[in-house]
């Protein structure tokens, strides 16, 4: 029997497939379709300090093999999350990675401080790359200094209690240098990739279709970008654990991300089309790994980087 | 376990029949035992396009009617307008085709515990779920009047057998090509003034639902409407189908029309804020 367990920093998970932030709400909605105990973890929708309405509708446009969304971090705020959503997940024996998002460096630190004493959290995902904020200049992950400052603040507030996973954007010139910066500032791992900034124009209204004008592209259309990003970062920093995501909708997709260097894989948009996608992909992945002779998932992590074997002809 | 999506099942029904009815398609699915949990107002989310499709999101359709008595077991009727790529694919399916579906989803129309005077208002093919609702209301001893409206006659969906469940049926078209000329909302104010209606059930375009809510305002008439907002998932995880709804304390938040709807209390929906966001943070 293959060992499917994995680790992200000091956090151990029995299973390698996770939900993706913003694609599972806070877990309750999916419980009718998948057994939350049997997946790596529920990565919650990014929670902010205060309750937030998000952006007006239309918030979504389907595109070829993808979709563009502009939700704008609608959510109940951290206090309500800790009082209602987190206890439900813990009661239902789900592993939990809490995703946090802030408008300022200080807000991230405040959120981290509130999570420090909350029971039942396996890791914290620091979402510094949500494309759906009012000011593109405030996408922390597009700026090396800003992203370092956020992670530094979170690290101080958490005090090493929980592994920190920094979620990065692929919309940067030099992803490796951003990744290196957040690792140097105390992140234990990386989540790659957030959605790709995109736009759809409605040819009837002849204006941007989304109320927020721009949105994040997700789904199978972006998977090759995710594979590239994970491969590049793993190549530069092979010891840094990566939670991979971006258009994964089958076991084959998940295996590609793992071979590129991901220790775990989040499934996001695929759950919109198929709410049992996370468990289906996990089962398919196990089969594919076994068929290739792996005895553990960790053997396959970054396997695409192996040095070419000498020719035996 | 959570109460959200409590009765939803992911099933693989067979298309039993697919007929063109005017501008719409009547599609019957062999869904099995899941019909016992389907209520008027609930919807079904269907994967479209087949295995190699570029369309990654499910399409949501109101359940028109269900039947438990057929020789095939439980069947479900959908009325589909072949407008977009996904619905055109569904309308192109042959009998015997197997599809991937999740149902029942969403809230249902509330059924009164004692007989009332009910007015059912449908816009375009929004009338589809109202015929199943009419049958349930009739079986509870309610008086059921139905007003259907559309821009033109070919967009009215009013099957012969459906008419049996209603006491009266009036049709309104904007171009006068069928029934009376004008909008379906025009006669409602007078009905309310006469005290001839206790509950209004509506399904159709958001503009029609909003207009009915304004007419009902200030009266004792209850208005249950099935809202329409584009969805990506149908199960409450994507947050795209939100509309502004007030709670009992008057605080407005963005509610998901898939799990908090599609049937909502029309007096709580903040129609003037649809497509906007409330200014005050909740």
Interface residues (C-beta under 8 A of the other chain):
Chain A: X22 X23 X24 X25 X28 X29 X30 X31 X32 X33 X45 X50 X51 X52 X53 X54 X55 X56 X57 X58 X59 X60 X62 X64 X65 X66 X67 X69 X71 X74 X88 X92 X211 X219 X220 X249 X269 X270 X271 X272 X273 X274 X275 X276
Chain B: X1 X2 X4 X5 X6 X8 X10 X47 X54 X55 X56 X57 X58 X100 X102 X229 X230 X232 X233 X235 X236 X237 X238 X239 X240 X241 X242 X243 X253 X254 X259 X274 X275 X276 X277 X278 X281 X282
